[in-house]
Amino acid sequence: MINKRYFSHPAISCLLLGIASFLLVLGLQSLNILQVLELRSFDTFLAKRPAQPIDHRITIIGETEPDIRRFGHPLSDQVFADALQKAEEAGARVIGVDKYRDIPTPPGTDNLSQVLTKYDNIIWIFFGGDKKQNYIAAPPALDGNMARTGFNNILQDPDGVARRGMLFSDINGESYYSFPLLLSLYYLANEQIAAQLDGQTLTIGNVRVPQIDTNFGGYRQADTGGYQVMLDYPALKETFSTFTLSDLLDDKIPKEALKDKVVLFGAMAPSLQDYWLLPGEITRFGIEYHAYFISQILHIGTQQQHPMHAVSDKIEYAWLIFWCLVGTFTGLLRGGLRFFALITVEFIVLLGSYLVLLSQGEWLPFVSPLLGWICAFFSSIFYFFTQSRAERGQLMKLFESQVSPELASHLWDVREQFFSKEGILPDTLTATVLFTDLTSFTTISEHMAPELLVTWLNEYMEEMSQLVMAHGGMINKYIGDAIMAIFGVPVKRETEEEIARDAQHAVACAIEFGHKLTELNQKWAAQGLPTVTMRTGIYTGTMVAGSIGSKKRMEYTVIGDTVNTASRLESFDKTVAAPTLENPCRILIGTLTHHYVNDQFHTQIVGECLVKGKTDALTIYQVMGVK
């Protein structure tokens, strides 16, 4: 049978809370709730990267609003034929046209076909189709030519941001290159850099370009049809070298701006609405998206720059549960300046790890472990707070009205030394036990009305109890008119000095009993109430302390010969040093107590007695007063 105390151990509680937080985050991930936050954190990283220079191997020729006013819309085939001829004459290495031309637009249709036939470094787009738009073919002169046409589909995440790029896709039963990949491969071929597809992995030069899966990085259940990669947008905040169509046709572009470049033609007029949202809330034209994509592929081929990778699912789950456990154990250590410093350090480590790995091209989710850490942290704080409050309530219930508020507070501070869910941990300790009893109480009770008797007795008990607590003692129980108090519990004393101090406090308390009873007798006499005297027995020794009783009725007490001896001292020969109204409290102590208090109090031997279980007689001393 499993021990319940095993599960109550703080470390086990932290482990279970950590696992619960881990499962909670996994549940949120499965519902795709965290993906948008993960993607936004990725965007923030891209925006905060050190600035990189724009890729000068790419030049954009944009169709602007002035061009539309000049040449009309759509642009005629002749305008395209003239523009492409100009770019070829300037020495462009490869030319890409991001304009649909599935339907000829005269005049100049034949001229455009001749240019496309003459030059084999011109790549034209077609649209592969999606849920919103059907397939749009390339120009008739190039339609079906897989080496000269590439699809220009742009992938958008649910928040509308284009973070991914597609390299290959199966369209109408054929596998096609994307527009950016086809242009990049043409450019790299002139650099003697080849690409090959080995099985399911593309290699450009010496760099493997693995495709992303449905749970890549911060994605969950993403549509990863085709061969997709993550875009890192080098020089995201910068713009490429850009000229207008009119600049090209009017020979206003320096030849060096086009020579040996990737020259891209595309819409850059607001009225054409070819806008796309990129990471960091940056809006760019579609042709610029393709330019960033091409730049990334060129960096892979020429600079061996690896594309973004994602850590494996096993590492991701291990990282998540690690931070969940960090959060729960941090919650266990709550409170204090060091606690807040630890929280700060943990957050810096989590964020720093994320940023360092991203800068190295490894995407490890940030929001999921952050949320796991936070959930685990607050669940730990809540759990241990409620547990602590319950334990405090149980502790206070055990010691209710038995100790002073100061001692109760101290007991709570050191609770781990002696407290468990089952109650006070049993222990053997050395303490001082004090018993008191009123003389002739039976006779008094027989001649007083019950209500008056209880009121009178409670007044006496209240005053004596206050004195016990004022001297650091604990009221253990009331037995009729008798009081049992203990000095030196429940916190175990470790040194002789502490044990001696408890004995001295007990004797000093008994002396105060006498003074207080004198005051009470004067008051009672004036009220016509009975006056009394009392006997006190004090003994110091070892005893067993712990919680005794049933689950519904539990109390803290001590047992052992020391308790019995203190009781015997209180009831020892009632004719010896009998109390009087002038000296209403007889105080008898045993040998060990006398050893601890002899240097502070006047004492005298009044007799000896045999204690059950002992062979030597116990010497009994009467306390006469303070030295």
TIBANU-645277 format. One record per residue (C-alpha): residue number from 0; z, y, x. Coordinates in steps of 0.2 Angstrom, whole numbers, always signed. Each point is the difference from the previous one (the first is absolute). Example, Ala and Ser with C-alpha at 12.3 -4.5 7.8 and 13.67 -1.06 7.14 Angstrom:
% residues 2
<site 0; <+39; -22; +62>>
<site 1; <-3; +17; +6>>
% end
This chain:
% residues 627
<site 0; <+0; +0; +0>>
<site 1; <-5; +17; +7>>
<site 2; <+15; +11; +4>>
<site 3; <-1; +16; -10>>
<site 4; <+8; +10; +15>>
<site 5; <-16; -4; +10>>
<site 6; <-10; +11; -12>>
<site 7; <+13; +14; +0>>
<site 8; <-2; +2; +19>>
<site 9; <-8; +18; +3>>
<site 10; <-13; -7; +11>>
<site 11; <-6; -13; -13>>
<site 12; <+1; +14; -13>>
<site 13; <-11; +11; +10>>
<site 14; <-12; -15; +3>>
<site 15; <-2; -3; -19>>
<site 16; <-2; +18; -4>>
<site 17; <-13; +2; +14>>
<site 18; <-10; -15; -7>>
<site 19; <+2; +7; -18>>
<site 20; <-8; +17; +6>>
<site 21; <-13; -10; +9>>
<site 22; <-5; -9; -16>>
<site 23; <+0; +17; -9>>
<site 24; <-12; +8; +12>>
<site 25; <-11; -15; -1>>
<site 26; <+0; +1; -19>>
<site 27; <-5; +18; +1>>
<site 28; <-14; -4; +12>>
<site 29; <-7; -14; -11>>
<site 30; <+0; +13; -14>>
<site 31; <-10; +12; +11>>
<site 32; <+12; +14; -2>>
<site 33; <+2; +4; +18>>
<site 34; <-18; +0; +6>>
<site 35; <-3; +18; -4>>
<site 36; <+15; +5; +10>>
<site 37; <-5; -11; +15>>
<site 38; <-17; +8; +0>>
<site 39; <+7; +17; -1>>
<site 40; <+11; -3; +15>>
<site 41; <-16; -7; +9>>
<site 42; <-9; +17; -4>>
<site 43; <+14; +10; +6>>
<site 44; <-1; -9; +17>>
<site 45; <-18; +3; +1>>
<site 46; <+3; +18; -4>>
<site 47; <+14; +2; +13>>
<site 48; <-10; -8; +15>>
<site 49; <-4; +10; +15>>
<site 50; <-16; +9; -2>>
<site 51; <-15; -10; +7>>
<site 52; <-17; +8; +4>>
<site 53; <-14; -2; -12>>
<site 54; <-14; -13; +4>>
<site 55; <-14; +11; +7>>
<site 56; <-12; -15; -1>>
<site 57; <-2; +3; -19>>
<site 58; <-9; +15; -8>>
<site 59; <-1; +3; -18>>
<site 60; <-15; +9; -9>>
<site 61; <+7; +6; -17>>
<site 62; <-9; +4; -16>>
<site 63; <+9; +16; -5>>
<site 64; <-1; +11; -15>>
<site 65; <-12; +12; +9>>
<site 66; <-11; -15; +4>>
<site 67; <-1; -5; -18>>
<site 68; <-5; +17; -5>>
<site 69; <-13; +0; +13>>
<site 70; <-7; -17; -2>>
<site 71; <+5; -5; -17>>
<site 72; <+9; -15; -6>>
<site 73; <-3; -14; +2>>
<site 74; <-8; +3; +17>>
<site 75; <-18; -6; +1>>
<site 76; <-6; -14; +10>>
<site 77; <-9; +13; +11>>
<site 78; <+16; +9; +4>>
<site 79; <+7; -16; +6>>
<site 80; <-16; -5; +10>>
<site 81; <+1; +17; +9>>
<site 82; <+18; -1; +3>>
<site 83; <+0; -17; +7>>
<site 84; <-16; +4; +11>>
<site 85; <+10; +15; +7>>
<site 86; <+15; -11; +4>>
<site 87; <-11; -13; +9>>
<site 88; <-9; +13; +10>>
<site 89; <+18; +7; +6>>
<site 90; <+4; -18; +6>>
<site 91; <+12; -6; -12>>
<site 92; <+6; -18; +5>>
<site 93; <+2; -6; -18>>
<site 94; <-1; +9; -16>>
<site 95; <+9; -4; -16>>
<site 96; <-4; +7; -17>>
<site 97; <+13; +0; -13>>
<site 98; <-11; +5; -15>>
<site 99; <-6; -11; -14>>
<site 100; <-19; -1; -1>>
<site 101; <-3; -16; -10>>
<site 102; <-13; +11; -10>>
<site 103; <-14; +9; +9>>
<site 104; <+1; +19; -2>>
<site 105; <-17; +8; +4>>
<site 106; <-7; +9; +9>>
<site 107; <+0; -9; +16>>
<site 108; <+3; -18; -5>>
<site 109; <-13; -7; +11>>
<site 110; <+5; +11; +15>>
<site 111; <+18; -6; -2>>
<site 112; <-5; -18; +0>>
<site 113; <-11; +3; +16>>
<site 114; <+15; +7; +9>>
<site 115; <+11; -14; -5>>
<site 116; <-13; -13; +5>>
<site 117; <-3; +9; +17>>
<site 118; <+18; +2; +5>>
<site 119; <+12; -16; +0>>
<site 120; <+16; +10; +4>>
<site 121; <+1; +8; -18>>
<site 122; <+14; -9; -11>>
<site 123; <+0; +4; -18>>
<site 124; <+14; -3; -13>>
<site 125; <+0; -10; -16>>
<site 126; <+14; -3; -12>>
<site 127; <+7; -17; -2>>
<site 128; <+7; +3; -17>>
<site 129; <+17; -1; -7>>
<site 130; <+10; +0; -16>>
<site 131; <-6; +18; -4>>
<site 132; <-18; +1; +7>>
<site 133; <-14; -13; +1>>
<site 134; <-10; -4; +16>>
<site 135; <-11; +14; +6>>
<site 136; <-14; -5; +12>>
<site 137; <-6; +7; +16>>
<site 138; <-17; +10; +2>>
<site 139; <-14; -12; -5>>
<site 140; <-7; +1; +18>>
<site 141; <+17; -8; +6>>
<site 142; <+6; -10; -15>>
<site 143; <+5; -17; +5>>
<site 144; <+0; +4; +19>>
<site 145; <+18; -6; +5>>
<site 146; <-2; +8; +17>>
<site 147; <-4; +17; -6>>
<site 148; <+10; +2; -16>>
<site 149; <+19; -1; -2>>
<site 150; <+11; +2; -15>>
<site 151; <+11; +16; -1>>
<site 152; <+13; -6; -12>>
<site 153; <+17; +9; +3>>
<site 154; <+16; -9; -3>>
<site 155; <+14; +9; -10>>
<site 156; <+18; -5; -1>>
<site 157; <+8; +2; -18>>
<site 158; <+6; +18; +5>>
<site 159; <-18; +5; +3>>
<site 160; <+1; +0; +19>>
<site 161; <-13; -8; +11>>
<site 162; <+10; -9; +14>>
<site 163; <-11; -15; +2>>
<site 164; <-18; -3; +6>>
<site 165; <-11; -15; -4>>
<site 166; <-11; -7; +14>>
<site 167; <-9; -14; -9>>
<site 168; <-2; -5; -18>>
<site 169; <-10; -13; -10>>
<site 170; <-11; +9; -12>>
<site 171; <-12; -9; -12>>
<site 172; <+2; -16; +10>>
<site 173; <-3; +8; +17>>
<site 174; <+12; +6; +14>>
<site 175; <-3; +18; +4>>
<site 176; <+6; +12; +13>>
<site 177; <+9; +16; -5>>
<site 178; <-8; +16; +4>>
<site 179; <+13; +5; +13>>
<site 180; <-1; -17; +9>>
<site 181; <-19; -1; +1>>
<site 182; <-1; +18; +8>>
<site 183; <+14; -4; +12>>
<site 184; <-8; -17; +5>>
<site 185; <-17; +9; +3>>
<site 186; <+9; +13; +11>>
<site 187; <+10; -13; +10>>
<site 188; <-15; -11; +3>>
<site 189; <-6; +14; +11>>
<site 190; <+16; -1; +10>>
<site 191; <-2; -18; +2>>
<site 192; <+14; -4; -11>>
<site 193; <-3; -14; -12>>
<site 194; <+9; -6; -16>>
<site 195; <+1; -18; -6>>
<site 196; <+8; -8; -15>>
<site 197; <+10; -16; +5>>
<site 198; <+4; -9; -15>>
<site 199; <+10; +13; -11>>
<site 200; <+4; +12; +14>>
<site 201; <-11; +14; +7>>
<site 202; <+0; +4; +18>>
<site 203; <-7; +17; +7>>
<site 204; <-1; -1; +19>>
<site 205; <+16; -8; +5>>
<site 206; <+10; +5; -15>>
<site 207; <+4; -11; -15>>
<site 208; <-1; +9; -16>>
<site 209; <+10; -11; -13>>
<site 210; <-2; +4; -18>>
<site 211; <+15; +5; -10>>
<site 212; <+8; -11; -13>>
<site 213; <+7; +3; -17>>
<site 214; <+17; +4; +7>>
<site 215; <-5; +9; +15>>
<site 216; <+14; +12; +6>>
<site 217; <+6; +10; -15>>
<site 218; <-13; -7; -12>>
<site 219; <+4; -13; -13>>
<site 220; <-13; -10; -10>>
<site 221; <-13; +12; +6>>
<site 222; <-19; -4; -4>>
<site 223; <-6; -5; +17>>
<site 224; <-17; -6; -5>>
<site 225; <-13; +1; +14>>
<site 226; <+5; +3; +18>>
<site 227; <+12; +14; +0>>
<site 228; <+9; +9; +14>>
<site 229; <+13; +14; +0>>
<site 230; <-6; +17; +5>>
<site 231; <+10; +10; +12>>
<site 232; <-10; +16; -1>>
<site 233; <-1; +6; +18>>
<site 234; <+1; +19; +0>>
<site 235; <+4; +1; -19>>
<site 236; <+3; +18; -1>>
<site 237; <-15; +5; +10>>
<site 238; <-18; +1; -6>>
<site 239; <-16; -6; +8>>
<site 240; <-14; +10; +7>>
<site 241; <-9; +6; -16>>
<site 242; <-16; +9; -4>>
<site 243; <-9; +4; -16>>
<site 244; <-17; -8; -5>>
<site 245; <-8; +17; +2>>
<site 246; <+7; +2; +18>>
<site 247; <-10; -16; +4>>
<site 248; <-16; +4; -8>>
<site 249; <+1; +18; +7>>
<site 250; <+3; -6; +18>>
<site 251; <+16; +8; +1>>
<site 252; <+10; -15; +7>>
<site 253; <+0; -2; +19>>
<site 254; <-8; -16; +5>>
<site 255; <+16; -6; +9>>
<site 256; <+9; +0; -16>>
<site 257; <-12; -14; -6>>
<site 258; <-6; -9; +15>>
<site 259; <+7; -17; +3>>
<site 260; <+12; +3; -15>>
<site 261; <+4; -9; -17>>
<site 262; <-8; +12; -12>>
<site 263; <+6; -1; -18>>
<site 264; <-9; +8; -15>>
<site 265; <+11; +2; -15>>
<site 266; <+6; +11; -15>>
<site 267; <+12; +14; +5>>
<site 268; <-3; +11; -16>>
<site 269; <+15; +2; -11>>
<site 270; <-12; -1; -15>>
<site 271; <-5; -18; +5>>
<site 272; <+18; -6; -2>>
<site 273; <+0; -12; +14>>
<site 274; <+18; +3; +4>>
<site 275; <+12; -14; +6>>
<site 276; <+19; +1; +3>>
<site 277; <+6; -6; +17>>
<site 278; <+18; -3; +7>>
<site 279; <+11; +15; +0>>
<site 280; <-8; +8; -15>>
<site 281; <-15; +5; +10>>
<site 282; <-16; +2; -10>>
<site 283; <-17; -4; +9>>
<site 284; <-18; -3; -5>>
<site 285; <-6; -18; -1>>
<site 286; <-11; +3; +16>>
<site 287; <+16; +5; +9>>
<site 288; <+8; -16; -5>>
<site 289; <-14; -10; +7>>
<site 290; <+1; +11; +16>>
<site 291; <+19; -4; +2>>
<site 292; <-4; -19; -3>>
<site 293; <-14; +0; +13>>
<site 294; <+11; +9; +13>>
<site 295; <+13; -13; -2>>
<site 296; <-13; -14; +3>>
<site 297; <-7; +9; +15>>
<site 298; <+17; +2; +7>>
<site 299; <+3; -19; -2>>
<site 300; <-16; -4; +9>>
<site 301; <+0; +13; +14>>
<site 302; <+19; +3; +3>>
<site 303; <+6; -17; -4>>
<site 304; <+11; +8; -14>>
<site 305; <+7; -14; -11>>
<site 306; <+0; +3; -19>>
<site 307; <+16; +1; -10>>
<site 308; <+9; -17; -1>>
<site 309; <+14; -6; -12>>
<site 310; <+15; -11; +6>>
<site 311; <+1; -17; -8>>
<site 312; <+8; -3; -16>>
<site 313; <+14; -10; +9>>
<site 314; <+4; +15; +11>>
<site 315; <-1; +12; -15>>
<site 316; <+13; -11; -10>>
<site 317; <+11; -2; +16>>
<site 318; <+0; +19; +2>>
<site 319; <+4; +3; -18>>
<site 320; <+15; -11; -1>>
<site 321; <+6; +6; +17>>
<site 322; <+1; +18; -7>>
<site 323; <+8; -7; -16>>
<site 324; <+14; -8; +10>>
<site 325; <+2; +16; +11>>
<site 326; <+2; +10; -16>>
<site 327; <+13; -12; -7>>
<site 328; <+11; -1; +16>>
<site 329; <-2; +19; +2>>
<site 330; <+8; +2; -18>>
<site 331; <+14; -12; +6>>
<site 332; <+4; +13; +14>>
<site 333; <+0; +15; -12>>
<site 334; <+10; +16; +3>>
<site 335; <+2; +12; +15>>
<site 336; <-11; +10; +11>>
<site 337; <-5; -16; +10>>
<site 338; <-6; -7; -16>>
<site 339; <-12; +15; -4>>
<site 340; <-6; -1; +18>>
<site 341; <-4; -18; -1>>
<site 342; <-10; +3; -16>>
<site 343; <-10; +14; +9>>
<site 344; <-3; -12; +15>>
<site 345; <-6; -14; -12>>
<site 346; <-12; +11; -9>>
<site 347; <-7; +7; +17>>
<site 348; <-2; -18; +6>>
<site 349; <-9; -5; -16>>
<site 350; <-12; +15; +0>>
<site 351; <-3; +0; +19>>
<site 352; <-4; -19; -1>>
<site 353; <-13; +4; -14>>
<site 354; <-8; +14; +10>>
<site 355; <+0; -8; +17>>
<site 356; <-9; -16; -8>>
<site 357; <-12; +11; -9>>
<site 358; <-5; +9; +15>>
<site 359; <-3; -17; +8>>
<site 360; <-11; -5; -14>>
<site 361; <+12; -11; -9>>
<site 362; <+4; +4; -18>>
<site 363; <+18; -6; -5>>
<site 364; <+5; +6; -17>>
<site 365; <+13; +14; +0>>
<site 366; <+4; +3; -18>>
<site 367; <+5; -18; -4>>
<site 368; <+13; -2; +14>>
<site 369; <+6; +18; -3>>
<site 370; <+3; -4; -19>>
<site 371; <+8; -17; +5>>
<site 372; <+11; +9; +12>>
<site 373; <+5; +13; -13>>
<site 374; <+3; -12; -14>>
<site 375; <+10; -12; +11>>
<site 376; <+10; +15; +7>>
<site 377; <+5; +7; -17>>
<site 378; <+2; -18; -8>>
<site 379; <+12; -4; +14>>
<site 380; <+10; +17; -2>>
<site 381; <+1; -3; -19>>
<site 382; <+5; -18; +2>>
<site 383; <+13; +3; +14>>
<site 384; <+7; +15; -9>>
<site 385; <+2; -9; -17>>
<site 386; <+8; -15; +10>>
<site 387; <+11; +12; +9>>
<site 388; <+5; +8; -16>>
<site 389; <+4; -17; -8>>
<site 390; <+10; -5; +15>>
<site 391; <+9; +16; +0>>
<site 392; <+4; -2; -18>>
<site 393; <+6; -18; +4>>
<site 394; <+10; +6; +14>>
<site 395; <+8; +14; -9>>
<site 396; <+4; -12; -15>>
<site 397; <+9; -11; +13>>
<site 398; <+10; +15; +6>>
<site 399; <+1; +11; -15>>
<site 400; <+16; +10; +0>>
<site 401; <+6; -10; +15>>
<site 402; <-4; +11; +15>>
<site 403; <-2; +19; +3>>
<site 404; <-17; +8; -2>>
<site 405; <-1; +2; +19>>
<site 406; <+3; -18; +3>>
<site 407; <-12; -5; -13>>
<site 408; <-13; +11; +8>>
<site 409; <+4; -8; +17>>
<site 410; <-2; -18; -8>>
<site 411; <-17; +4; -6>>
<site 412; <-5; +7; +17>>
<site 413; <+5; -16; +9>>
<site 414; <-4; -12; -15>>
<site 415; <-12; -11; +11>>
<site 416; <+15; -6; +10>>
<site 417; <+8; -8; -15>>
<site 418; <-10; +1; -16>>
<site 419; <-13; -12; -7>>
<site 420; <-8; -2; -18>>
<site 421; <+13; -14; -3>>
<site 422; <+14; +12; +4>>
<site 423; <+11; +4; +14>>
<site 424; <-3; -12; +15>>
<site 425; <+16; -10; +3>>
<site 426; <+8; +3; +16>>
<site 427; <+16; -3; +10>>
<site 428; <+8; +16; +5>>
<site 429; <+17; +8; +5>>
<site 430; <+7; +13; -12>>
<site 431; <+16; +6; -8>>
<site 432; <+6; -5; -17>>
<site 433; <+12; +11; -11>>
<site 434; <+9; -6; -15>>
<site 435; <+11; +11; -11>>
<site 436; <+10; -5; -16>>
<site 437; <+12; +11; -11>>
<site 438; <+18; -6; -1>>
<site 439; <+7; -4; -17>>
<site 440; <-17; +2; -9>>
<site 441; <+3; -14; -12>>
<site 442; <+16; +8; -7>>
<site 443; <-9; +17; -1>>
<site 444; <-15; -7; -9>>
<site 445; <+11; -9; -13>>
<site 446; <+8; +17; -5>>
<site 447; <-16; +11; -1>>
<site 448; <-13; +2; -13>>
<site 449; <-17; -8; +6>>
<site 450; <-10; +16; -1>>
<site 451; <+13; +9; +10>>
<site 452; <+3; -14; +12>>
<site 453; <-19; -1; +4>>
<site 454; <-1; +19; +2>>
<site 455; <+15; +0; +11>>
<site 456; <-6; -14; +11>>
<site 457; <-18; +7; +1>>
<site 458; <+7; +16; +7>>
<site 459; <+9; -10; +13>>
<site 460; <-15; -10; +5>>
<site 461; <-11; +15; +1>>
<site 462; <+11; +9; +12>>
<site 463; <+3; -15; +11>>
<site 464; <-19; -4; +0>>
<site 465; <-5; +17; +5>>
<site 466; <+12; -2; +15>>
<site 467; <-8; -16; +5>>
<site 468; <-17; +7; +0>>
<site 469; <+6; +16; +9>>
<site 470; <+6; -11; +14>>
<site 471; <-16; -10; +2>>
<site 472; <+5; -15; -10>>
<site 473; <-8; -10; -14>>
<site 474; <+9; -4; -16>>
<site 475; <-4; -19; -2>>
<site 476; <+9; -3; -16>>
<site 477; <+13; +4; -13>>
<site 478; <+12; -14; -5>>
<site 479; <+11; +7; -14>>
<site 480; <+10; +13; +8>>
<site 481; <-5; -6; +18>>
<site 482; <-13; +7; +11>>
<site 483; <-9; -9; +14>>
<site 484; <-9; +11; +12>>
<site 485; <-9; -5; +16>>
<site 486; <-3; +11; +16>>
<site 487; <-15; -5; +11>>
<site 488; <-12; -7; -12>>
<site 489; <-14; -2; -5>>
<site 490; <-7; +6; +17>>
<site 491; <+6; -12; +13>>
<site 492; <+10; +8; +14>>
<site 493; <-5; -5; +17>>
<site 494; <+13; +8; +11>>
<site 495; <+19; +0; +2>>
<site 496; <+0; +18; -2>>
<site 497; <-8; -1; -17>>
<site 498; <+12; -14; -6>>
<site 499; <+15; +10; +6>>
<site 500; <-7; +16; -9>>
<site 501; <-1; -10; -16>>
<site 502; <+18; -6; +1>>
<site 503; <+6; +17; +4>>
<site 504; <-9; +7; -15>>
<site 505; <+8; -13; -11>>
<site 506; <+17; +4; +5>>
<site 507; <-3; +18; -1>>
<site 508; <-7; -3; -18>>
<site 509; <+16; -9; -5>>
<site 510; <+11; +14; +7>>
<site 511; <-10; +12; -11>>
<site 512; <+3; -12; -15>>
<site 513; <+19; +4; +2>>
<site 514; <-3; +18; +0>>
<site 515; <-12; +0; -15>>
<site 516; <+12; -11; -10>>
<site 517; <+14; +12; +3>>
<site 518; <-11; +14; -8>>
<site 519; <-5; -12; -14>>
<site 520; <+19; -5; -4>>
<site 521; <+5; +19; -1>>
<site 522; <-14; +3; -12>>
<site 523; <+3; -16; -10>>
<site 524; <+19; +4; -1>>
<site 525; <-4; +18; -7>>
<site 526; <-11; -9; -13>>
<site 527; <+13; -12; -4>>
<site 528; <-10; -15; +7>>
<site 529; <+7; -14; +11>>
<site 530; <+1; +3; +19>>
<site 531; <-4; -15; +12>>
<site 532; <+0; -6; +17>>
<site 533; <-13; -11; +9>>
<site 534; <-1; -13; +14>>
<site 535; <-15; +0; +12>>
<site 536; <-5; -15; +12>>
<site 537; <-12; +3; +14>>
<site 538; <-8; -13; +11>>
<site 539; <-14; +0; +13>>
<site 540; <-10; -16; +4>>
<site 541; <-16; -9; -2>>
<site 542; <-7; -4; -17>>
<site 543; <-16; -5; -8>>
<site 544; <-9; +14; -10>>
<site 545; <-14; -2; -12>>
<site 546; <-7; +0; -18>>
<site 547; <+9; -12; -11>>
<site 548; <-3; -4; -19>>
<site 549; <-15; -4; -11>>
<site 550; <-17; +9; -1>>
<site 551; <+6; +10; -15>>
<site 552; <+17; +4; +7>>
<site 553; <+1; +2; +19>>
<site 554; <+13; +9; +10>>
<site 555; <+3; +3; +18>>
<site 556; <+17; -7; +7>>
<site 557; <+8; -7; +15>>
<site 558; <+9; -17; +1>>
<site 559; <+11; -8; +13>>
<site 560; <+18; -1; +7>>
<site 561; <+0; +18; +4>>
<site 562; <-1; +4; -19>>
<site 563; <+13; -12; -4>>
<site 564; <+12; +7; +14>>
<site 565; <-2; +18; -6>>
<site 566; <+4; -6; -18>>
<site 567; <+16; -9; +7>>
<site 568; <+5; +15; +10>>
<site 569; <-1; +11; -16>>
<site 570; <+11; -13; -10>>
<site 571; <+12; -4; +15>>
<site 572; <+19; +0; -4>>
<site 573; <+0; +14; -13>>
<site 574; <+18; +4; +5>>
<site 575; <-5; +4; +18>>
<site 576; <-3; +19; +3>>
<site 577; <-2; +1; -19>>
<site 578; <-9; +17; -5>>
<site 579; <+10; +14; -8>>
<site 580; <-5; +15; -10>>
<site 581; <+3; +10; +16>>
<site 582; <-11; -12; +10>>
<site 583; <-10; -8; -13>>
<site 584; <-12; -10; +10>>
<site 585; <+5; -15; +11>>
<site 586; <-13; -4; +14>>
<site 587; <+1; -16; +8>>
<site 588; <-13; -5; +14>>
<site 589; <-3; -16; +10>>
<site 590; <-1; -2; +19>>
<site 591; <-18; +4; +4>>
<site 592; <+0; +15; -11>>
<site 593; <+16; +6; +9>>
<site 594; <-9; -3; +16>>
<site 595; <-14; +12; -5>>
<site 596; <+12; +14; -8>>
<site 597; <+16; -1; +10>>
<site 598; <-5; +15; +11>>
<site 599; <-2; +12; -16>>
<site 600; <+13; -6; -12>>
<site 601; <+19; -3; +1>>
<site 602; <+3; -19; -5>>
<site 603; <+15; -12; +0>>
<site 604; <+1; -19; -2>>
<site 605; <+7; -5; -16>>
<site 606; <-2; -19; +0>>
<site 607; <-12; -15; +3>>
<site 608; <-8; -12; -12>>
<site 609; <-11; -16; +2>>
<site 610; <-18; +2; -6>>
<site 611; <-8; -15; -8>>
<site 612; <-11; -9; +13>>
<site 613; <+9; +9; +15>>
<site 614; <+13; -8; +12>>
<site 615; <+7; +16; +7>>
<site 616; <+10; +12; -11>>
<site 617; <-7; +17; -4>>
<site 618; <+10; +15; +5>>
<site 619; <+1; +13; -13>>
<site 620; <+1; +18; +3>>
<site 621; <+4; +15; -11>>
<site 622; <-9; +16; +3>>
<site 623; <+12; +14; +0>>
<site 624; <-11; +15; +2>>
<site 625; <-12; +9; +12>>
<site 626; <+5; +3; +18>>
% end
